Amino acid sequence: MGRVGAFLLCGLCWFLATPPARAQAGPQNPRKDPISSWLRDSYFLNQGYLSRAAQKMPEEYYGMRPGAQTEVRTFGQIIGHLANYNFMECSDAKGEKNPNQGNDFEKVTEKAALVKGLNDALAYCSGVYAALTDASASEMIPVTSQDGKPARALRGGRLIFNYGHNNEHYGNLVTYMRMKGIVPPSSEPSGP
């Protein structure tokens, strides 16, 4: 089973396991399109964490890596990678040409440009996730393949994969922030 299949299976398992818990909590308004609603809510939460992490990390640490290995991305390169990847995945899901085609945010070193690139990519994806329905999630779409050959995937699978990829790299960002004594957004105290 590939990574997309694993993400779909995890999402489906979560969805199937939670209705009884929701039913026990009392009457609620059932959501239309529960699977795409779950994905959308999850993406928007993660989107906020990524954006705040990029803004919160001081520029002086954008060039840091967790060790001497040059094959490990710097904090800034992870931010750039996330910008590139979100544009690519969401343009596939939207069925249009990548609006970032020809740009490579991983090569950008200035914090302001990287934060803007990430936020632009996340905003672009927000529209894609907002328009998603359970029906549109199950549609097969042409996608960007790494080997250049034509490929197809489920729209929902593409967006689940993007969300999972964002979460994986948010975990990297958390480690970098903790190394510098910075509290990551997901660990900040909430409200009064």
N, CA, C and O of each residue as an XYZ file, in Angstrom:
768
protein
N       0.855     -1.170      0.000
C       0.000      0.000      0.000
C       0.896      1.225      0.000
O       1.841      1.307      0.785
N       0.602      2.183     -0.881
C       1.382      3.399     -0.965
C       1.028      4.376      0.141
O       0.139      4.123      0.954
N       1.741      5.501      0.159
C       1.517      6.517      1.195
C       0.123      7.110      1.097
O      -0.534      7.323      2.116
N      -0.339      7.381     -0.124
C      -1.680      7.953     -0.283
C      -2.724      6.975      0.235
O      -3.669      7.371      0.918
N      -2.552      5.693     -0.090
C      -3.489      4.682      0.395
C      -3.495      4.618      1.912
O      -4.547      4.465      2.532
N      -2.322      4.734      2.503
C      -2.235      4.699      3.970
C      -2.943      5.896      4.583
O      -3.645      5.756      5.585
N      -2.765      7.082      3.986
C      -3.444      8.279      4.493
C      -4.952      8.141      4.346
O      -5.702      8.492      5.256
N      -5.402      7.626      3.191
C      -6.837      7.429      2.997
C      -7.390      6.443      4.011
O      -8.456      6.665      4.586
N      -6.665      5.355      4.229
C      -7.105      4.360      5.193
C      -7.168      4.938      6.602
O      -8.125      4.682      7.333
N      -6.161      5.713      6.991
C      -6.166      6.341      8.324
C      -7.335      7.303      8.465
O      -8.024      7.303      9.485
N      -7.559      8.116      7.453
C      -8.681      9.061      7.498
C     -10.010      8.345      7.575
O     -10.890      8.747      8.336
N     -10.168      7.287      6.796
C     -11.411      6.521      6.816
C     -11.606      5.832      8.166
O     -12.713      5.811      8.703
N     -10.524      5.269      8.710
C     -10.628      4.622     10.025
C     -11.034      5.626     11.095
O     -11.889      5.339     11.933
N     -10.425      6.791     11.064
C     -10.792      7.835     12.037
C     -12.259      8.189     11.881
O     -12.993      8.276     12.866
N     -12.683      8.393     10.645
C     -14.062      8.783     10.383
C     -15.029      7.705     10.868
O     -16.040      8.012     11.501
N     -14.720      6.451     10.571
C     -15.614      5.372     10.969
C     -15.625      5.165     12.482
O     -16.636      4.737     13.039
N     -14.521      5.460     13.147
C     -14.438      5.247     14.593
C     -15.088      6.361     15.400
O     -15.461      6.134     16.551
N     -15.234      7.547     14.841
C     -15.716      8.676     15.638
C     -17.221      8.886     15.651
O     -17.696      9.514     16.598
N     -18.027      8.420     14.685
C     -19.464      8.686     14.785
C     -20.110      8.216     16.079
O     -20.931      8.952     16.626
N     -19.785      7.012     16.614
C     -20.403      6.620     17.880
C     -20.074      7.600     19.010
O     -20.932      7.905     19.837
N     -18.861      8.080     19.043
C     -18.487      9.040     20.081
C     -19.284     10.327     19.922
O     -19.727     10.918     20.907
N     -19.466     10.760     18.673
C     -20.260     11.976     18.450
C     -21.711     11.738     18.836
O     -22.352     12.632     19.389
N     -22.242     10.560     18.560
C     -23.632     10.254     18.889
C     -23.832     10.247     20.394
O     -24.875     10.691     20.876
N     -22.853      9.751     21.149
C     -22.966      9.710     22.595
C     -22.909     11.106     23.200
O     -23.421     11.319     24.299
N     -22.306     12.046     22.516
C     -22.171     13.401     23.037
C     -23.486     14.162     22.963
O     -23.589     15.254     23.523
N     -24.481     13.626     22.300
C     -25.765     14.309     22.195
C     -26.074     14.666     20.760
O     -25.239     14.481     19.874
N     -27.271     15.177     20.526
C     -27.661     15.488     19.155
C     -26.810     16.620     18.584
O     -26.533     17.620     19.247
N     -26.415     16.429     17.356
C     -25.654     17.447     16.640
C     -26.191     17.527     15.227
O     -26.862     16.613     14.748
N     -25.892     18.612     14.579
C     -26.250     18.736     13.172
C     -25.272     17.896     12.358
O     -24.070     18.161     12.375
N     -25.771     16.893     11.649
C     -24.849     16.104     10.837
C     -24.264     16.980      9.730
O     -24.967     17.791      9.127
N     -22.983     16.805      9.475
C     -22.322     17.597      8.446
C     -22.535     16.961      7.093
O     -22.480     15.742      6.935
N     -22.778     17.806      6.135
C     -22.798     17.346      4.759
C     -21.343     17.071      4.374
O     -20.443     17.809      4.774
N     -21.123     16.040      3.620
C     -19.773     15.688      3.170
C     -18.808     15.515      4.344
O     -17.841     16.268      4.458
N     -19.055     14.545      5.209
C     -18.242     14.422      6.429
C     -16.762     14.149      6.184
O     -15.927     14.637      6.945
N     -16.409     13.393      5.158
C     -14.998     13.077      4.932
C     -14.252     14.310      4.449
O     -13.182     14.627      4.969
N     -14.803     15.011      3.460
C     -14.127     16.217      2.978
C     -14.157     17.318      4.035
O     -13.243     18.140      4.092
N     -15.190     17.344      4.868
C     -15.229     18.328      5.963
C     -14.111     18.061      6.966
O     -13.446     18.987      7.430
N     -13.913     16.781      7.297
C     -12.813     16.430      8.200
C     -11.475     16.849      7.609
O     -10.647     17.440      8.302
N     -11.259     16.544      6.326
C      -9.998     16.889      5.678
C      -9.800     18.396      5.644
O      -8.707     18.885      5.931
N     -10.836     19.129      5.300
C     -10.756     20.590      5.235
C     -10.397     21.169      6.609
O      -9.496     22.001      6.712
N     -11.095     20.735      7.660
C     -10.821     21.230      9.008
C      -9.391     20.902      9.435
O      -8.711     21.732     10.038
N      -8.946     19.701      9.122
C      -7.586     19.279      9.477
C      -6.553     20.115      8.736
O      -5.559     20.545      9.321
N      -6.791     20.345      7.440
C      -5.871     21.152      6.647
C      -5.791     22.574      7.202
O      -4.697     23.118      7.349
N      -6.928     23.175      7.507
C      -6.914     24.557      7.974
C      -6.204     24.698      9.320
O      -5.530     25.702      9.551
N      -6.339     23.728     10.201
C      -5.616     23.758     11.469
C      -4.116     23.689     11.203
O      -3.350     24.489     11.742
N      -3.696     22.735     10.374
C      -2.293     22.563     10.045
C      -1.739     23.774      9.301
O      -0.592     24.166      9.521
N      -2.535     24.360      8.434
C      -2.133     25.539      7.680
C      -1.752     26.667      8.641
O      -0.744     27.344      8.439
N      -2.545     26.863      9.668
C      -2.254     27.901     10.653
C      -0.955     27.631     11.392
O      -0.171     28.549     11.635
N      -0.725     26.373     11.750
C       0.526     26.021     12.432
C       1.738     26.317     11.548
O       2.730     26.880     12.012
N       1.652     25.933     10.272
C       2.775     26.157      9.356
C       3.061     27.637      9.185
O       4.212     28.066      9.256
N       2.021     28.412      8.961
C       2.185     29.842      8.746
C       2.780     30.518      9.985
O       3.693     31.337      9.876
N       2.259     30.168     11.151
C       2.759     30.786     12.388
C       4.184     30.345     12.699
O       4.975     31.136     13.212
N       4.522     29.089     12.394
C       5.894     28.624     12.612
C       6.867     29.415     11.739
O       7.928     29.832     12.204
N       6.500     29.621     10.471
C       7.358     30.376      9.557
C       7.553     31.804     10.045
O       8.650     32.352      9.946
N       6.492     32.407     10.571
C       6.586     33.790     11.057
C       7.333     33.876     12.383
O       8.055     34.841     12.635
N       7.157     32.877     13.216
C       7.707     32.906     14.570
C       9.222     32.689     14.607
O       9.902     33.251     15.465
N       9.750     31.893     13.699
C      11.190     31.599     13.706
C      11.965     32.843     13.273
O      11.701     33.389     12.201
N      12.914     33.296     14.086
C      13.720     34.463     13.696
C      14.512     34.182     12.418
O      14.936     33.053     12.171
N      14.702     35.215     11.623
C      15.396     35.058     10.341
C      16.801     34.479     10.518
O      17.279     33.744      9.653
N      17.456     34.798     11.615
C      18.816     34.298     11.822
C      18.887     32.769     11.874
O      19.961     32.196     11.690
N      17.749     32.102     12.124
C      17.735     30.646     12.193
C      17.187     29.990     10.929
O      17.073     28.765     10.876
N      16.854     30.761      9.935
C      16.330     30.190      8.700
C      17.380     29.348      7.971
O      17.020     28.482      7.173
N      18.651     29.579      8.224
C      19.710     28.812      7.583
C      20.201     27.645      8.417
O      21.141     26.957      8.019
N      19.577     27.405      9.583
C      20.058     26.326     10.450
C      19.562     24.970      9.983
O      18.472     24.838      9.425
N      20.385     23.976     10.225
C      20.008     22.581     10.036
C      20.339     21.861     11.332
O      21.170     22.338     12.105
N      19.705     20.720     11.585
C      19.894     20.071     12.875
C      21.232     19.356     13.046
O      21.465     18.738     14.085
N      22.087     19.425     12.083
C      23.395     18.778     12.170
C      24.264     19.279     11.036
O      23.903     20.221     10.330
N      25.392     18.655     10.871
C      26.338     19.083      9.840
C      26.023     18.509      8.462
O      26.651     18.896      7.476
N      25.064     17.597      8.381
C      24.758     16.952      7.104
C      24.137     17.966      6.138
O      23.084     18.536      6.421
N      24.786     18.182      5.015
C      24.277     19.156      4.052
C      23.068     18.644      3.280
O      22.377     19.428      2.629
N      22.799     17.334      3.342
C      21.620     16.816      2.646
C      20.338     17.050      3.452
O      19.239     16.850      2.935
N      20.469     17.465      4.689
C      19.304     17.779      5.520
C      18.925     19.229      5.264
O      19.776     20.118      5.313
N      17.651     19.466      4.991
C      17.196     20.818      4.674
C      17.333     21.761      5.867
O      17.201     21.358      7.022
N      17.601     23.019      5.552
C      17.568     24.068      6.573
C      16.101     24.381      6.883
O      15.203     23.943      6.163
N      15.867     25.126      7.936
C      14.510     25.554      8.269
C      13.900     26.273      7.062
O      12.772     25.981      6.665
N      14.648     27.211      6.482
C      14.150     27.964      5.325
C      13.865     27.078      4.125
O      12.885     27.295      3.413
N      14.710     26.084      3.893
C      14.474     25.181      2.772
C      13.205     24.359      2.977
O      12.503     24.059      2.012
N      12.903     23.991      4.221
C      11.643     23.278      4.477
C      10.462     24.193      4.166
O       9.486     23.759      3.553
N      10.544     25.446      4.582
C       9.465     26.401      4.277
C       9.314     26.524      2.761
O       8.197     26.501      2.244
N      10.434     26.653      2.048
C      10.389     26.744      0.588
C       9.836     25.487     -0.055
O       9.057     25.557     -1.005
N      10.239     24.338      0.463
C       9.739     23.059     -0.045
C       8.223     22.975      0.140
O       7.508     22.549     -0.766
N       7.739     23.379      1.304
C       6.289     23.358      1.548
C       5.551     24.278      0.588
O       4.475     23.925      0.106
N       6.103     25.444      0.304
C       5.472     26.356     -0.663
C       5.402     25.693     -2.039
O       4.341     25.664     -2.662
N       6.524     25.165     -2.510
C       6.555     24.486     -3.813
C       5.534     23.360     -3.867
O       4.754     23.253     -4.814
N       5.552     22.528     -2.844
C       4.736     21.315     -2.837
C       3.247     21.626     -2.775
O       2.451     20.985     -3.462
N       2.861     22.606     -1.956
C       1.444     22.955     -1.868
C       0.938     23.521     -3.186
O      -0.177     23.205     -3.600
N       1.730     24.348     -3.851
C       1.320     24.828     -5.179
C       1.134     23.658     -6.144
O       0.144     23.614     -6.876
N       2.066     22.719     -6.153
C       2.003     21.594     -7.088
C       0.787     20.696     -6.810
O      -0.002     20.413     -7.711
N       0.648     20.257     -5.561
C      -0.437     19.336     -5.230
C      -1.808     19.973     -5.438
O      -2.712     19.340     -5.984
N      -1.963     21.205     -5.012
C      -3.279     21.835     -5.108
C      -3.622     22.251     -6.534
O      -4.797     22.279     -6.897
N      -2.619     22.575     -7.350
C      -2.927     22.861     -8.758
C      -3.377     21.585     -9.456
O      -4.264     21.632    -10.308
N      -2.780     20.439     -9.111
C      -3.257     19.157     -9.641
C      -4.713     18.936     -9.230
O      -5.560     18.616    -10.064
N      -4.991     19.109     -7.940
C      -6.350     18.869     -7.437
C      -7.353     19.841     -8.046
O      -8.523     19.503     -8.227
N      -6.896     21.037     -8.359
C      -7.779     22.048     -8.950
C      -7.918     21.855    -10.463
O      -8.844     22.379    -11.081
N      -6.988     21.099    -11.050
C      -7.048     20.841    -12.491
C      -6.541     21.997    -13.323
O      -7.041     22.253    -14.419
N      -5.547     22.695    -12.802
C      -4.995     23.808    -13.563
C      -3.474     23.805    -13.490
O      -2.880     23.077    -12.695
N      -2.858     24.626    -14.325
C      -1.408     24.724    -14.359
C      -0.903     25.296    -13.036
O      -1.528     26.185    -12.458
N       0.206     24.792    -12.571
C       0.815     25.249    -11.328
C       1.154     26.740    -11.444
O       1.959     27.115    -12.297
N       0.560     27.595    -10.608
C       0.848     29.029    -10.696
C       2.268     29.375    -10.236
O       2.711     30.510    -10.415
N       2.975     28.428     -9.655
C       4.348     28.651     -9.209
C       5.356     28.002    -10.156
O       6.553     27.971     -9.870
N       4.869     27.484    -11.284
C       5.729     26.785    -12.252
C       6.948     27.624    -12.592
O       6.830     28.806    -12.914
N       8.121     27.005    -12.519
C       9.358     27.695    -12.874
C      10.030     28.393    -11.703
O      11.161     28.858    -11.840
N       9.372     28.479    -10.565
C       9.969     29.076     -9.363
C      10.364     27.961     -8.409
O       9.748     26.895     -8.400
N      11.382     28.205     -7.617
C      11.804     27.216     -6.628
C      12.076     27.932     -5.316
O      13.141     28.516     -5.118
N      11.093     27.877     -4.426
C      11.230     28.554     -3.143
C      12.312     27.925     -2.264
O      12.775     28.564     -1.319
N      12.724     26.692     -2.553
C      13.797     26.086     -1.755
C      15.123     26.800     -1.951
O      16.035     26.644     -1.139
N      15.242     27.578     -3.011
C      16.479     28.306     -3.277
C      16.445     29.726     -2.708
O      17.449     30.438     -2.753
N      15.309     30.133     -2.183
C      15.164     31.463     -1.581
C      15.718     31.403     -0.164
O      15.533     30.410      0.539
N      16.398     32.468      0.254
C      16.981     32.467      1.602
C      16.396     33.539      2.517
O      16.571     33.447      3.732
N      15.719     34.537      1.995
C      15.193     35.619      2.823
C      13.883     35.196      3.475
O      12.979     34.693      2.809
N      13.794     35.406      4.777
C      12.608     35.013      5.526
C      11.343     35.636      4.945
O      10.360     34.926      4.738
N      11.338     36.935      4.677
C      10.119     37.605      4.206
C       9.597     36.965      2.921
O       8.393     36.757      2.773
N      10.501     36.655      1.996
C      10.083     36.033      0.731
C       9.578     34.618      0.950
O       8.635     34.187      0.286
N      10.193     33.893      1.871
C       9.754     32.530      2.152
C       8.401     32.508      2.859
O       7.541     31.692      2.529
N       8.210     33.399      3.825
C       6.915     33.475      4.521
C       5.823     33.833      3.528
O       4.742     33.245      3.545
N       6.108     34.800      2.659
C       5.115     35.191      1.649
C       4.825     34.031      0.704
O       3.664     33.765      0.392
N       5.864     33.337      0.244
C       5.668     32.205     -0.661
C       4.834     31.106     -0.014
O       3.927     30.557     -0.639
N       5.143     30.791      1.234
C       4.368     29.763      1.935
C       2.927     30.207      2.108
O       2.003     29.443      1.832
N       2.729     31.436      2.561
C       1.360     31.908      2.775
C       0.573     31.986      1.471
O      -0.626     31.707      1.457
N       1.228     32.360      0.383
C       0.550     32.371     -0.928
C       0.142     30.947     -1.332
O      -0.966     30.728     -1.823
N       1.041     29.990     -1.123
C       0.737     28.594     -1.467
C      -0.406     28.061     -0.607
O      -1.310     27.396     -1.113
N      -0.365     28.353      0.691
C      -1.423     27.885      1.591
C      -2.760     28.540      1.260
O      -3.804     27.892      1.337
N      -2.734     29.815      0.893
C      -3.974     30.494      0.499
C      -4.530     29.888     -0.789
O      -5.741     29.715     -0.924
N      -3.655     29.571     -1.723
C      -4.073     28.922     -2.968
C      -4.748     27.585     -2.649
O      -5.804     27.265     -3.194
N      -4.128     26.818     -1.770
C      -4.697     25.523     -1.384
C      -6.000     25.682     -0.607
O      -6.881     24.828     -0.705
N      -6.135     26.742      0.149
C      -7.357     26.951      0.939
C      -8.597     26.914      0.056
O      -9.614     26.328      0.429
N      -8.513     27.537     -1.108
C      -9.640     27.528     -2.029
C      -9.964     26.133     -2.538
O     -11.129     25.792     -2.741
N      -8.932     25.333     -2.743
C      -9.117     23.965     -3.227
C      -9.790     23.116     -2.146
O     -10.735     22.379     -2.426
N      -9.298     23.227     -0.918
C      -9.895     22.463      0.186
C     -11.312     22.958      0.481
O     -12.188     22.157      0.808
N     -11.543     24.259      0.371
C     -12.875     24.813      0.653
C     -13.912     24.306     -0.344
O     -15.076     24.127      0.014
N     -13.508     24.074     -1.578
C     -14.436     23.624     -2.618
C     -14.641     22.110     -2.627
O     -15.517     21.614     -3.335
N     -13.861     21.380     -1.864
C     -13.912     19.924     -1.886
C     -15.211     19.391     -1.292
O     -15.670     19.854     -0.248
N     -15.787     18.419     -1.970
C     -16.950     17.678     -1.462
C     -16.577     16.201     -1.460
O     -15.577     15.809     -2.061
N     -17.369     15.394     -0.793
C     -17.085     13.954     -0.830
C     -17.154     13.429     -2.258
O     -16.371     12.556     -2.633
N     -18.083     13.950     -3.058
C     -18.205     13.504     -4.450
C     -16.988     13.920     -5.272
O     -16.442     13.107     -6.018
N     -16.554     15.183     -5.146
C     -15.403     15.625     -5.945
C     -14.112     14.956     -5.464
O     -13.181     14.781     -6.250
N     -14.047     14.583     -4.192
C     -12.866     13.899     -3.667
C     -12.676     12.528     -4.309
O     -11.553     12.031     -4.389
N     -13.758     11.919     -4.762
C     -13.667     10.575     -5.336
C     -13.437     10.595     -6.853
O     -13.435      9.537     -7.481
N     -13.249     11.749     -7.437
C     -12.996     11.847     -8.879
C     -11.528     11.587     -9.193
O     -10.635     12.037     -8.474
N     -11.294     10.849    -10.286
C      -9.933     10.621    -10.770
C      -9.489     11.830    -11.574
O     -10.234     12.336    -12.413
N      -8.270     12.291    -11.316
C      -7.749     13.476    -11.987
C      -6.345     13.194    -12.519
O      -5.640     12.336    -11.987
N      -5.933     13.916    -13.574
C      -4.532     13.810    -14.004
C      -3.654     14.536    -12.986
O      -4.037     15.576    -12.449
N      -2.466     13.974    -12.727
C      -1.579     14.558    -11.718
C      -0.153     14.664    -12.231
O       0.216     14.020    -13.213
N       0.635     15.473    -11.565
C       2.053     15.618    -11.867
C       2.776     14.381    -11.358
O       2.699     14.050    -10.175
N       3.476     13.702    -12.253
C       4.247     12.529    -11.815
C       5.716     12.897    -11.778
O       6.175     13.745    -12.543
N       6.441     12.259    -10.894
C       7.858     12.573    -10.742
C       8.696     12.071    -11.904
O       9.790     12.582    -12.145
N       8.198     11.077    -12.626
C       8.977     10.557    -13.755
C       8.553     11.172    -15.093
O       9.065     10.790    -16.145
N       7.620     12.122    -15.049
C       7.191     12.802    -16.265
C       6.154     12.063    -17.079
O       5.709     12.569    -18.110
N       5.754     10.874    -16.644
C       4.756     10.098    -17.372
C       3.357     10.501    -16.902
O       3.174     10.906    -15.754
N       2.378     10.385    -17.794
C       1.003     10.697    -17.378
C       0.572      9.807    -16.211
O       0.853      8.609    -16.192
N      -0.099     10.399    -15.261
C      -0.570      9.651    -14.096
C      -1.939     10.183    -13.695
O      -2.325     11.291    -14.068
N      -2.662      9.378    -12.932
C      -3.981      9.769    -12.437
C      -4.070      9.383    -10.967
O      -3.417      8.441    -10.519
N      -4.888     10.124    -10.224
C      -5.077      9.835     -8.801
C      -6.439     10.369     -8.382
O      -7.055     11.166     -9.088
N      -6.891      9.922     -7.237
C      -8.117     10.497     -6.669
C      -7.823     11.913     -6.199
O      -6.787     12.166     -5.586
N      -8.728     12.828     -6.484
C      -8.553     14.215     -6.024
C      -8.394     14.236     -4.495
O      -7.506     14.904     -3.965
N      -9.259     13.502     -3.805
C      -9.171     13.455     -2.352
C      -7.865     12.847     -1.875
O      -7.292     13.296     -0.882
N      -7.393     11.829     -2.579
C      -6.113     11.220     -2.231
C      -4.972     12.213     -2.355
O      -4.061     12.242     -1.527
N      -5.036     13.031     -3.405
C      -3.994     14.048     -3.615
C      -3.985     15.037     -2.456
O      -2.924     15.426     -1.967
N      -5.176     15.438     -2.023
C      -5.269     16.428     -0.952
C      -4.966     15.818      0.413
O      -4.424     16.502      1.281
N      -5.303     14.549      0.619
C      -4.921     13.874      1.862
C      -3.403     13.753      1.913
O      -2.788     13.981      2.954
N      -2.808     13.395      0.790
C      -1.354     13.284      0.735
C      -0.710     14.636      1.039
O       0.271     14.701      1.779
N      -1.253     15.715      0.474
C      -0.711     17.053      0.725
C      -0.804     17.398      2.212
O       0.153     17.904      2.798
N      -1.959     17.125      2.817
C      -2.136     17.384      4.247
C      -1.131     16.565      5.074
O      -0.514     17.096      5.998
N      -0.968     15.295      4.748
C      -0.016     14.442      5.462
C       1.416     14.931      5.298
O       2.199     14.930      6.249
N       1.746     15.346      4.089
C       3.085     15.884      3.802
C       3.330     17.143      4.624
O       4.412     17.322      5.184
N       2.330     18.014      4.695
C       2.460     19.221      5.514
C       2.709     18.864      6.976
O       3.547     19.477      7.638
N       1.973     17.863      7.475
C       2.136     17.439      8.868
C       3.535     16.876      9.116
O       4.152     17.159     10.143
N       4.027     16.082      8.174
C       5.377     15.521      8.326
C       6.401     16.637      8.490
O       7.251     16.588      9.380
N       6.313     17.630      7.634
C       7.298     18.712      7.689
C       7.039     19.680      8.839
O       7.968     20.332      9.315
N       5.800     19.781      9.286
C       5.570     20.575     10.493
C       6.334     19.937     11.655
O       6.890     20.647     12.493
N       6.365     18.624     11.710
C       7.149     17.931     12.738
C       8.625     18.301     12.671
O       9.271     18.460     13.707
N       9.166     18.441     11.451
C      10.557     18.900     11.309
C      10.706     20.308     11.874
O      11.646     20.590     12.617
N       9.779     21.185     11.520
C       9.858     22.575     11.970
C       9.790     22.671     13.492
O      10.485     23.482     14.103
N       8.945     21.835     14.098
C       8.833     21.815     15.563
C      10.194     21.482     16.179
O      10.614     22.122     17.143
N      10.874     20.490     15.628
C      12.189     20.102     16.151
C      13.163     21.266     16.059
O      13.879     21.549     17.020
N      13.201     21.943     14.919
C      14.113     23.072     14.737
C      13.789     24.181     15.743
O      14.692     24.778     16.328
N      12.492     24.450     15.938
C      12.086     25.502     16.868
C      12.470     25.129     18.304
O      12.973     25.970     19.050
N      12.235     23.888     18.687
C      12.582     23.436     20.039
C      14.087     23.530     20.279
O      14.521     23.853     21.385
N      14.887     23.248     19.243
C      16.341     23.351     19.383
C      16.766     24.771     19.731
O      17.815     24.968     20.344
N      15.981     25.744     19.358
C      16.290     27.152     19.629
C      15.457     27.709     20.782
O      15.441     28.919     21.009
N      14.768     26.831     21.508
C      13.999     27.268     22.672
C      12.736     28.035     22.326
O      12.241     28.815     23.139
N      12.209     27.821     21.126
C      10.998     28.512     20.674
C       9.824     27.546     20.764
O       9.905     26.419     20.276
N       8.743     27.983     21.383
C       7.552     27.154     21.518
C       6.831     27.115     20.180
O       6.460     28.167     19.658
N       6.618     25.922     19.603
C       5.926     25.844     18.321
C       4.439     26.189     18.480
O       3.882     26.043     19.568
N       3.801     26.644     17.406
C       2.399     27.066     17.486
C       1.450     26.024     18.074
O       0.528     26.378     18.808
N       1.659     24.760     17.765
C       0.754     23.718     18.256
C       0.897     23.483     19.760
O       0.053     22.814     20.356
N       1.943     24.015     20.382
C       2.161     23.854     21.803
C       1.892     25.132     22.604
O       2.048     25.156     23.825
N       1.491     26.180     21.906
C       1.200     27.439     22.601
C      -0.030     27.269     23.473
O      -0.954     26.542     23.109
N      -0.051     27.929     24.617
C      -1.249     27.846     25.465
C      -2.464     28.390     24.716
O      -2.359     29.347     23.949
N      -3.598     27.776     24.949
C      -4.812     28.254     24.277
C      -5.695     28.989     25.273
O      -5.939     28.521     26.385
N      -6.155     30.126     24.852
C      -7.123     30.934     25.590
C      -7.021     30.949     27.094
O      -6.147     30.313     27.682
N      -7.938     31.692     27.715
C      -7.947     31.817     29.171
C      -8.425     30.585     29.880
O      -8.480     30.563     31.110
